[in-house]
Amino acid sequence: MRRLLPTATILITCLAVVQAETVDEVEMIREARMASNEAIARHDIESMRSILAEDYVISISTGSISRSRADHMKGFGSHFETYPDVLYVRTPTEIRISEAYPLAIERGKWTGSRTTRSGVLENGGEYTAAWRRSEEGWKIYSELYVALYCRGEEC
């Protein structure tokens, strides 16, 4: 019994440390997502790019695929020029850290709005983002956005 107490104490301490690290990792990803939302609101392409991995791939809400970070940033740049008031907000509902690899998954809801020639267009839906921990911190390497609604003349 005396041997079990120190062993149990060590195991409980290790579990607490792992759980604390996981909470910290989740918070890092949540903060990076909020920084990404803020960068979109400012139309700050460079800040947006800094959150994405070099091998980034995205399936945007309409089903089109950008197979590079550069293409995605170029697309956003054009989008910002066409719609000066465009805004997208992604709100995580779940972030899970892999127990086996330096990876994480984020799931959530997204909303978008912009003024078109026909008036305000609002859309939104759900998304999934895959994150990879690197020497530079957590980076998104893949995202999937699905539009579940669109309101406005140009939908």
C-alpha positions in Angstrom: 0.0 0.0 0.0 2.8 2.4 0.8 4.3 1.9 -2.7 1.0 2.6 -4.3 0.6 6.0 -2.8 3.8 7.5 -4.4 3.0 5.8 -7.7 -0.6 7.1 -7.7 0.6 10.6 -6.8 3.0 10.6 -9.7 0.4 9.4 -12.1 -2.1 12.0 -11.0 0.5 14.7 -11.3 1.4 13.6 -14.8 -2.2 13.5 -15.8 -2.8 17.0 -14.4 0.3 18.3 -16.4 -0.9 16.7 -19.6 -4.4 18.2 -19.1 -3.0 21.6 -18.4 -0.8 21.4 -21.6 -3.8 20.4 -23.6 -5.9 23.4 -22.2 -3.0 25.7 -23.1 -2.7 24.3 -26.6 -6.5 24.7 -27.1 -6.2 28.3 -25.9 -3.4 29.0 -28.3 -5.5 27.8 -31.2 -8.5 29.7 -30.1 -6.4 32.9 -29.8 -4.9 32.3 -33.3 -8.5 31.9 -34.7 -9.5 35.2 -33.1 -6.4 36.9 -34.5 -7.4 35.5 -37.9 -10.9 37.0 -37.6 -9.4 40.3 -36.6 -7.0 40.2 -39.6 -9.9 39.6 -42.0 -11.8 42.5 -40.4 -8.8 44.7 -41.0 -8.3 43.2 -44.5 -4.7 42.4 -43.4 -3.5 39.8 -45.8 0.0 39.4 -44.2 -1.5 38.7 -40.8 -3.9 36.2 -42.3 -1.0 34.5 -44.2 1.0 34.2 -40.9 -1.6 31.8 -39.4 -1.5 29.4 -42.4 1.0 26.7 -43.1 3.0 26.8 -46.3 1.2 23.7 -47.6 -2.2 25.1 -46.8 -5.3 23.9 -48.7 -8.9 25.1 -48.5 -12.3 24.1 -49.8 -14.2 27.4 -49.6 -17.9 27.6 -48.9 -19.0 27.4 -52.5 -17.1 24.2 -53.1 -14.1 25.7 -54.9 -10.6 24.5 -53.8 -7.5 26.6 -53.4 -4.5 24.3 -53.3 -2.0 26.9 -52.0 -1.6 29.6 -49.4 -0.6 32.0 -52.1 -3.7 31.3 -54.2 -5.9 31.7 -51.2 -4.4 35.0 -50.2 -4.6 36.3 -53.8 -8.3 35.3 -53.8 -8.9 37.2 -50.5 -7.1 40.2 -51.9 -9.5 40.3 -54.8 -12.4 39.7 -52.5 -11.4 42.7 -50.3 -11.1 44.9 -53.4 -14.5 43.9 -54.7 -16.3 44.1 -51.4 -14.6 46.8 -49.1 -17.0 46.0 -46.2 -16.6 42.2 -46.4 -16.4 40.5 -43.0 -16.1 36.8 -42.0 -16.2 35.5 -38.5 -15.3 32.0 -37.5 -16.5 30.8 -34.1 -15.0 27.6 -32.8 -17.4 25.2 -31.1 -14.8 22.5 -30.5 -11.0 22.2 -30.5 -9.4 18.9 -29.9 -5.7 18.2 -29.6 -4.4 14.9 -30.9 -3.0 12.6 -28.3 -0.7 10.9 -30.9 0.6 13.7 -33.2 1.3 17.4 -33.2 -2.1 18.0 -34.7 -5.5 19.5 -33.7 -8.9 19.8 -35.2 -11.2 22.8 -34.9 -14.9 22.7 -35.7 -17.2 25.7 -35.7 -19.7 28.0 -37.3 -18.9 30.8 -39.7 -20.7 33.9 -40.9 -20.0 36.3 -43.7 -21.5 39.6 -44.9 -20.8 42.1 -47.7 -22.5 44.7 -49.7 -23.1 43.7 -53.4 -24.6 45.7 -56.2 -28.0 44.3 -55.2 -27.6 45.0 -51.5 -26.4 43.1 -48.4 -25.5 39.5 -48.8 -25.2 37.3 -45.7 -24.1 33.7 -45.6 -22.8 31.2 -43.2 -22.5 27.6 -42.2 -20.0 25.3 -40.6 -16.3 24.7 -40.9 -13.5 22.3 -39.9 -9.9 23.4 -39.6 -6.9 21.1 -39.3 -3.9 22.5 -37.3 -0.3 21.4 -37.1 2.1 22.4 -34.3 5.4 23.7 -35.7 8.5 25.5 -34.5 6.5 28.7 -35.3 3.5 27.6 -33.3 0.1 26.3 -34.4 -0.6 26.8 -38.1 -3.7 25.8 -40.2 -2.9 23.4 -42.9 -6.4 22.5 -44.2 -9.8 24.0 -43.9 -13.3 23.0 -45.2 -16.1 25.5 -45.2 -19.7 24.6 -46.1 -22.3 27.3 -46.7 -25.6 26.3 -45.2 -27.5 29.5 -45.9 -27.3 32.6 -48.0 -29.5 35.6 -47.8 -29.6 38.4 -50.4 -30.3 39.0 -54.1 -27.0 37.6 -55.3 -27.1 34.3 -53.6 
